[in-house]
Amino acid sequence: MNLAQQLQHLYSEFGHIEGIHIELHKELIAVAVNNSAAKALIFLQGGQVAEYQAHGHSKTLWLSSSNRYQQGQPLRGGIPISWPWFGQLAQNPKAITAQFDAAAQPPAHGFARNNLWQLDSITPVSSSQTQLKLSYELAAEQQALWPYASRLELTITVGEQLELNLVVTNTGSKPFSYSSALHSYYAVGDISRCQVSGLEEQRYIDKLDNEQVKTQQGLLSISSETDRIYQHSRLQQKELPTIRLIDKEQQQQTLIHSSGSHSTVVWNPWRNKAQHLNNFADDDYQQMLCIETANVGEDIVTLAPRQSRQLQLAIKPQPLSAT
Ligand SMILES: O=P(O)(O)OC[C@H]1O[C@@H](O)[C@H](O)[C@@H](O)[C@@H]1O
């Protein structure tokens, strides 16, 4: 189906639902959701939530204004999905890299964020909650890069909080291992006036300091380039603590609750790296912070045939005075 046919099909299937608009942003199709609690914008490419704003609050997610909305090119901002590897493939654990042909030139953060997902349903659960289901199906022979039959299902619930549930299923006959991340970009008023709580005393791998393992002392503040993997599994915790992103500039906080994950990536490129990133203006680092619900590092997932694994995230904005 070409773009016009896809649009026509989506419009006839979902266009009649109250509060739903099917939109075209240059080459990419998006679904705009607006209900009595919040509004959101979700792209079919990558199953990517690009915007989320609960009414009465500022925007929770950061989205680059330099995005070019081209097919096959991931959008910077919102919540891209990294799968089946994280960052550069070569930096993933051997159980993952061994599955790939060394000659291939794999895209950073896997290929799920670059490809078109299918919109399966939109359900207005109530006047304040809208649920979208998307899927991305891979046949074993579909790509040389990933010869494993697999299915990704993403449920997005837009309401007074934003909820994502990513289910990965091995639909084939061979086991496989993957890393994944809900690579969330949070919007902040001023990065130098933010703090993150919930990571205190947690051990992390400092990707900018020879992968040294360090321990978080007190609340996290960002004042230089930061690229860390907090490895909660080392503390043998079943669930992650709720992370709170405190934004003093906007007098807002975001509560981040994850499950199915034992690792959290925290990333801000800061001034120098910002100049080398695509779809990123030189001073954008001041308005964003990535806090990523992940299965990375030693927290990778291995699925036997017919097994599934869930990765869940709930994001709730609150005024800072609610603490
Ligand atoms: O530019 P990309 O491919 O979206 O990646 C952005 C960043 O994503 C973060 O998750 C990684 O920890 C960083 O190392 C990386 O630079």
The ligand as a Tripos MOL2 file, in Angstrom:
@<TRIPOS>MOLECULE
LIG
   16    16     1     0     0
SMALL
NO_CHARGES

@<TRIPOS>ATOM
      1 O1         21.4490    8.8290   18.5500 O.co2     1 LIG1
      2 P1         20.7620    7.5590   18.9760 P.3       1 LIG1
      3 O2         21.1480    6.3680   18.1370 O.co2     1 LIG1
      4 O3         19.2760    7.7040   19.0760 O.co2     1 LIG1
      5 O4         21.2870    7.2480   20.4330 O.3       1 LIG1
      6 C1         21.2370    8.2150   21.4180 C.3       1 LIG1
      7 C2         21.8150    7.7270   22.7490 C.3       1 LIG1
      8 O5         20.9500    6.7500   23.2880 O.3       1 LIG1
      9 C3         21.2760    6.3860   24.6200 C.3       1 LIG1
     10 O6         20.3420    5.4650   25.0540 O.3       1 LIG1
     11 C4         22.6470    5.7740   24.6630 C.3       1 LIG1
     12 O7         22.9660    5.4000   25.9930 O.3       1 LIG1
     13 C5         23.6480    6.7690   24.1020 C.3       1 LIG1
     14 O8         24.9460    6.1820   24.1060 O.3       1 LIG1
     15 C6         23.2280    7.1860   22.6990 C.3       1 LIG1
     16 O9         24.1260    8.1730   22.2240 O.3       1 LIG1
@<TRIPOS>BOND
     1     1     2 2
     2     2     3 1
     3     2     4 1
     4     2     5 1
     5     5     6 1
     6     6     7 1
     7     7     8 1
     8     7    15 1
     9     8     9 1
    10     9    10 1
    11     9    11 1
    12    11    12 1
    13    11    13 1
    14    13    14 1
    15    13    15 1
    16    15    16 1
@<TRIPOS>SUBSTRUCTURE
     1 LIG1         1 GROUP 0 **** ****
